[in-house]
Amino acid sequence: MSTNEFDENTISFYINEPPINQDIEIFFANYASISPSALRDHLVSVREAAWQRHNYSHLGRWRFLDFSIKQNPIYEEILKQCKNKGATVIDFGCCLGQDIRQLIYDGVPLDRIRGYELDPFFIEQGYELFRDGELMKANKIFTMGDIFDDQFLKTIEAADYLYAGSFLHLFDAETQKDVCRRLSRLAKRAIAGRQLNSIREQSVSEFQCIVISLKEQFYSHADALVGIYPEPGDCITSHCLTLDLNQLDERENIANTRS
C-alpha cells in the first residue's frame, strides 16, 4: 500500500464542519430556539471551546450531535418507564449533556433525570449549547462528581436506568472493571451505553473486521487502531483502515482533571 493510500484511509479525530441535517436543525429550533441559519456558527463556537478544554474524539468528530441514547435498543423502554411509570434515569459522564436534552425533548419529566460530569466546564458548555442554563440549574439536573470518589457516590440515589455513553473507553481494561462495579451501584434495572465505535461507523453492514492493535484494550498505549474492511459488493478486495490516535490525549486529560 502506498503512502498516499495510507493517508487517504487515515481517519482524523477532528472534523471542521458540523454534520448538520434536518433532524438536527429541527431539534435545535424546537429545543433551543436556534434558527437553521444561525445553527452552524453556534455549534462551531461551542465545540471549539469544548475542544480547547479537552480534545476528546467525540467532540472532535461531532459525536455529541448523534444523541446516542436515542439509538440504543433500550431507549423506548426508558422513555415508557420514565414517562408513565415514574422510573428515573442517570447519565453518568454526560459531558455536554446532549442525551439528557434528548430525554427532555422526548417528554421525560425533569424530576426523573440526573446528569453527572467530572468537569463543570462541560456542564456550563452544555448550558451554552442548548441555551437552557436557567431551567437546568433551577431543577438541579446536573452535578459535578468523580466516579472514583466513594463519598460522592454515596450521595447518589440509584436510578432505574443508567446511561454511560463514550465513557468506559476512557480507562484501561483493569480500571474499566472498577468503573463498571461503581456504576452498577447506581442502577436498579439496567445500564446502557455506547463505547468505542469508530471502526464500525466507517464500514458497511455484514463486514469482517480484524483489529490488529487496540491500544492495549481500549487504546492506552499504542499509536494506532487498525482494521480491515471489505470493498462493498466485493468479497475479495479489502482495504486497511487506520485510525490515527496521536491526536488524542484522553488518558492524560483524565489524569490532569482528577489531579
C-alpha positions as CSV (number, residue, x, y, z in Angstrom):
1,M,0.0,0.0,0.0
2,S,1.4,3.4,-1.0
3,T,1.9,6.3,1.4
4,N,-0.9,8.2,-0.4
5,E,-3.3,5.2,0.1
6,F,-2.4,5.2,3.8
7,D,-3.1,8.9,4.1
8,E,-6.4,8.7,2.3
9,N,-7.6,5.9,4.7
10,T,-6.4,7.6,7.9
11,I,-9.3,9.0,9.8
12,S,-9.0,12.3,11.6
13,F,-10.4,12.7,15.1
14,Y,-11.1,16.3,14.3
15,I,-13.7,17.3,11.7
16,N,-14.1,21.0,10.9
17,E,-17.7,21.2,9.8
18,P,-20.7,20.0,11.9
19,P,-22.8,17.3,10.3
20,I,-26.0,19.3,10.3
21,N,-29.0,17.6,8.9
22,Q,-32.8,18.2,9.0
23,D,-33.2,16.3,12.3
24,I,-30.5,18.4,14.0
25,E,-32.0,21.6,12.7
26,I,-35.4,20.7,13.9
27,F,-34.1,19.7,17.3
28,F,-32.2,22.9,17.9
29,A,-35.0,25.0,16.5
30,N,-37.6,23.4,18.8
31,Y,-35.5,22.9,21.9
32,A,-33.1,25.8,21.9
33,S,-34.9,28.3,19.6
34,I,-31.8,28.4,17.3
35,S,-32.7,29.0,13.6
36,P,-31.1,26.9,10.9
37,S,-29.3,29.9,9.6
38,A,-27.6,30.5,12.9
39,L,-27.0,26.9,13.9
40,R,-23.7,26.2,12.2
41,D,-21.9,29.2,13.8
42,H,-23.4,28.3,17.2
43,L,-22.3,24.7,17.1
44,V,-18.8,25.6,15.9
45,S,-18.4,28.2,18.7
46,V,-19.4,25.8,21.5
47,R,-17.5,22.8,20.1
48,E,-14.3,24.8,19.7
49,A,-14.4,25.9,23.4
50,A,-15.0,22.4,24.5
51,W,-12.2,21.0,22.2
52,Q,-9.8,23.5,23.6
53,R,-10.6,22.2,27.1
54,H,-10.1,18.5,26.2
55,N,-9.5,17.0,22.7
56,Y,-11.9,14.1,23.2
57,S,-12.7,12.3,19.9
58,H,-16.5,12.6,20.4
59,L,-16.0,16.4,20.5
60,G,-13.6,16.4,17.5
61,R,-15.9,14.2,15.4
62,W,-19.2,15.9,16.5
63,R,-20.4,12.7,18.0
64,F,-22.4,14.6,20.6
65,L,-24.8,15.5,17.8
66,D,-25.6,11.8,17.4
67,F,-27.7,11.9,20.6
68,S,-26.6,8.3,21.0
69,I,-29.1,7.4,23.8
70,K,-31.9,7.6,21.2
71,Q,-30.1,4.9,19.1
72,N,-29.9,2.5,22.0
73,P,-32.2,-0.5,21.8
74,I,-33.4,0.1,25.4
75,Y,-34.3,3.8,24.7
76,E,-38.0,3.2,24.1
77,E,-38.3,1.2,27.3
78,I,-36.5,4.1,29.2
79,L,-39.0,6.6,27.7
80,K,-42.0,4.5,28.5
81,Q,-41.0,3.7,32.1
82,C,-39.9,7.3,32.9
83,K,-42.9,9.0,31.3
84,N,-45.6,6.6,32.5
85,K,-44.2,4.5,35.4
86,G,-42.2,7.0,37.4
87,A,-38.8,5.5,36.6
88,T,-35.6,7.5,36.8
89,V,-32.5,7.7,34.6
90,I,-28.9,8.8,35.3
91,D,-26.5,9.9,32.6
92,F,-23.0,9.4,34.0
93,G,-20.1,11.1,32.4
94,C,-22.6,13.2,30.5
95,C,-20.1,15.8,29.1
96,L,-22.3,18.4,27.3
97,G,-25.5,16.6,28.4
98,Q,-26.9,16.0,24.9
99,D,-28.6,12.8,25.9
100,I,-30.3,14.4,28.8
101,R,-31.7,17.0,26.4
102,Q,-32.9,14.2,24.2
103,L,-34.8,12.7,27.1
104,I,-36.3,16.0,27.9
105,Y,-37.2,16.7,24.3
106,D,-39.0,13.3,24.1
107,G,-41.1,14.1,27.2
108,V,-39.3,12.7,30.2
109,P,-40.1,14.9,33.3
110,L,-37.2,16.8,34.7
111,D,-37.5,15.3,38.1
112,R,-36.7,11.9,36.7
113,I,-33.4,12.8,35.0
114,R,-30.0,13.4,36.5
115,G,-26.6,14.0,34.9
116,Y,-23.1,13.7,36.5
117,E,-19.9,15.1,35.0
118,L,-16.4,15.3,36.3
119,D,-15.6,18.7,34.7
120,P,-18.0,21.5,35.4
121,F,-16.8,23.3,32.3
122,F,-18.6,20.8,30.2
123,I,-21.8,21.3,32.1
124,E,-21.6,25.0,31.5
125,Q,-20.8,24.5,27.8
126,G,-23.9,22.3,27.7
127,Y,-26.0,25.2,29.0
128,E,-24.5,27.4,26.2
129,L,-25.1,24.7,23.6
130,F,-28.7,24.2,24.4
131,R,-29.5,27.6,25.9
132,D,-31.3,26.2,28.9
133,G,-29.0,27.0,31.8
134,E,-31.7,28.6,34.0
135,L,-34.0,25.7,33.6
136,M,-31.3,23.1,34.3
137,K,-30.0,25.0,37.3
138,A,-33.4,25.5,38.7
139,N,-34.2,21.8,38.6
140,K,-30.7,20.7,39.7
141,I,-30.3,18.4,36.7
142,F,-26.5,18.4,36.6
143,T,-24.0,17.7,39.4
144,M,-20.2,17.6,39.2
145,G,-18.7,14.4,40.6
146,D,-15.9,11.8,40.2
147,I,-16.7,8.2,39.7
148,F,-13.7,7.3,41.9
149,D,-14.9,9.4,44.8
150,D,-16.6,7.0,47.2
151,Q,-18.1,9.7,49.4
152,F,-19.6,11.3,46.3
153,L,-21.1,8.1,45.1
154,K,-22.8,7.5,48.5
155,T,-24.7,10.7,47.9
156,I,-26.3,9.5,44.7
157,E,-29.6,7.7,44.9
158,A,-29.7,4.8,42.5
159,A,-31.9,5.3,39.4
160,D,-33.8,2.7,37.5
161,Y,-31.6,3.2,34.4
162,L,-28.1,4.4,34.0
163,Y,-26.6,5.6,30.7
164,A,-22.9,5.9,30.1
165,G,-22.1,6.9,26.5
166,S,-18.5,7.2,25.3
167,F,-17.3,6.8,28.9
168,L,-15.8,3.4,29.6
169,H,-13.2,3.6,26.9
170,L,-11.5,6.5,28.7
171,F,-10.0,4.0,31.0
172,D,-7.6,1.0,30.7
173,A,-9.0,-2.5,31.0
174,E,-8.4,-3.0,34.7
175,T,-9.9,0.4,35.6
176,Q,-12.9,-0.3,33.4
177,K,-13.8,-3.2,35.8
178,D,-13.7,-0.9,38.8
179,V,-15.7,1.7,36.9
180,C,-18.4,-0.9,36.0
181,R,-18.6,-2.0,39.6
182,R,-19.1,1.5,40.7
183,L,-21.7,2.2,38.0
184,S,-23.6,-0.9,38.9
185,R,-24.4,0.5,42.3
186,L,-26.2,3.4,40.7
187,A,-28.6,1.4,38.5
188,K,-31.5,-0.7,39.8
189,R,-32.8,-2.0,36.5
190,A,-30.3,-1.6,33.6
191,I,-27.1,0.0,32.4
192,A,-26.8,1.1,28.8
193,G,-24.3,3.0,26.7
194,R,-22.0,3.4,23.7
195,Q,-18.3,3.0,23.7
196,L,-15.5,2.8,21.2
197,N,-17.2,2.6,17.8
198,S,-15.0,4.3,15.2
199,I,-14.2,1.3,13.1
200,R,-17.8,0.1,12.8
201,E,-19.1,3.6,11.7
202,Q,-16.6,3.6,8.8
203,S,-17.7,0.2,7.5
204,V,-20.8,-1.4,5.9
205,S,-23.1,-4.0,7.3
206,E,-22.1,-7.6,7.2
207,F,-18.4,-7.0,7.2
208,Q,-15.4,-8.6,8.7
209,C,-13.0,-6.5,10.8
210,I,-9.7,-7.6,12.2
211,V,-8.4,-5.4,15.0
212,I,-4.6,-5.5,14.8
213,S,-3.9,-3.1,17.6
214,L,-6.5,-1.9,20.1
215,K,-4.1,0.3,22.0
216,E,-3.8,-2.2,24.9
217,Q,-7.5,-2.9,25.3
218,F,-9.3,0.4,24.5
219,Y,-6.2,2.4,23.5
220,S,-4.0,3.0,26.5
221,H,-0.5,2.9,24.8
222,A,-0.5,2.0,21.1
223,D,-0.4,4.8,18.4
224,A,-3.0,3.4,16.0
225,L,-6.1,1.3,15.7
226,V,-6.1,-0.8,12.5
227,G,-9.0,-2.6,11.0
228,I,-9.7,-4.5,7.7
229,Y,-12.9,-4.0,5.9
230,P,-14.2,-5.2,2.5
231,E,-14.9,-3.3,-0.6
232,P,-18.8,-3.1,-0.9
233,G,-20.0,-5.8,-3.2
234,D,-16.6,-7.4,-3.5
235,C,-15.8,-10.4,-1.2
236,I,-12.1,-10.4,-2.3
237,T,-10.8,-6.9,-2.3
238,S,-10.2,-5.3,1.2
239,H,-8.9,-2.1,2.5
240,C,-6.9,-1.1,5.5
241,L,-8.4,1.5,7.8
242,T,-6.1,3.2,10.2
243,L,-7.3,5.5,13.0
244,D,-4.7,8.0,13.9
245,L,-4.7,8.1,17.7
246,N,-1.9,10.6,18.1
247,Q,-4.3,13.5,18.3
248,L,-5.9,12.0,21.4
249,D,-4.7,12.6,24.9
250,E,-7.8,11.3,26.7
251,R,-5.9,9.3,29.4
252,E,-3.7,12.3,30.1
253,N,-6.7,14.7,30.3
254,I,-8.5,12.4,32.7
255,A,-5.4,12.3,35.0
256,N,-5.0,16.1,34.8
257,T,-8.6,16.7,35.5
258,R,-8.6,14.5,38.6
259,S,-5.3,15.8,40.0
